[in-house]
Amino acid sequence: MILDRNKYINFENTIKEECPYCRIRDSEIKIYGKTIKTDDWKNTAGYHKKYIPAIDDYAVDWLEAFILKGANDEKAGLMIDSGNGYRFVDINYCPFCGRKLNK
């Protein structure tokens, strides 16, 4: 999902309206965004649920991701939970609205 950057950010990179994926908090966790779940995604050429004839159902690729930045973190990151553990990838901008996350 791509959001309209102009709705959320002006040219000075200040927030007009809060993006749900990179919300700012006044706590130990400075940025905590809405969770993105792969089982909510539509089927595309790059992503689709696989049909398993033995169980007569579709296998769901369970994955959740969200943007996170702690008070002492230098960079924000995309936290990815695969059910078998977490992975963290540093990011500089929100991939949905384009706001700079590291100041």
CORRA-V580219 format. One record per run of one state. SS is the DSSP state (h for helix, s for strand, l for the rest). FROM is the first residue (numbers start at 1). TO is the last residue. Records with the same first field share a line. If there is no record, write none. Layout:
SS->FROM-TO ; FROM-TO
This chain:
l->1-4 ; 10-14 ; 16-23 ; 25-28 ; 33-35 ; 41-49 ; 53-56 ; 60-63 ; 71-75 ; 82-85 ; 92-92 ; 94-99 ; 101-103
h->5-8 ; 38-40
s->9-9 ; 15-15 ; 24-24 ; 29-32 ; 36-37 ; 50-52 ; 57-59 ; 64-70 ; 76-81 ; 86-91 ; 93-93 ; 100-100
